[in-house]
Amino acid sequence: MYIGRASILTHYTVPALGIISIILVFSFGIYHNNTRPAAMQEPPARELSFKSVPVTPKDTLWSIASENYSKEYGSLKDYIQEIKRCNSLQSDNIKAGSSLIVPVYITTNSSQYGIQH
């Protein structure tokens, strides 16, 4: 049985073209994901954390709050209330030599958790 030259080329060319097409599409996808303009990329993830702040003689609750405040809390007044809640404070009085637990938002690298956008 004779298989013509065109038949042999078709037999081997079609699967090869399919594989090449898949590789090209995959390569374009990787390139496209890594070259998005900065405006289209998602902002870095922000995660709630806590830190201990030593209270010095010249510190006030307001001064500590204003040094650690971030927009996630809305107003500075709301943030002061949150610091008071975290430390079970009934008033704005703080004592030098003590420490306050202060909630803060930190920027995290979402890729460290295996999340890709």
Residue pairs with C-beta under 8 A, 6 or more apart in sequence:
33 116
41 117
42 117
44 107
44 108
44 109
44 110
45 107
45 108
45 109
45 110
46 70
46 72
46 105
46 106
46 107
46 108
47 105
47 106
47 107
47 108
48 72
48 103
48 104
48 105
49 103
49 104
49 105
49 106
50 86
50 101
50 102
50 103
50 104
51 68
51 101
51 102
51 104
52 99
52 100
52 101
52 102
53 64
53 68
53 99
53 100
53 101
53 102
54 97
54 98
54 99
55 64
55 94
55 95
55 96
55 97
55 98
55 99
55 100
56 96
57 96
59 94
59 96
60 92
60 94
61 80
61 83
61 84
61 89
61 92
61 93
61 94
62 76
62 80
62 92
64 83
64 94
64 100
64 102
65 76
65 79
65 80
65 83
65 102
66 76
68 79
68 102
68 104
69 76
69 79
70 104
70 105
72 105
73 79
73 82
80 92
82 103
83 89
83 100
83 101
83 102
83 103
84 90
84 92
86 100
86 101
86 102
86 103
87 100
87 101
94 100
110 116
110 117
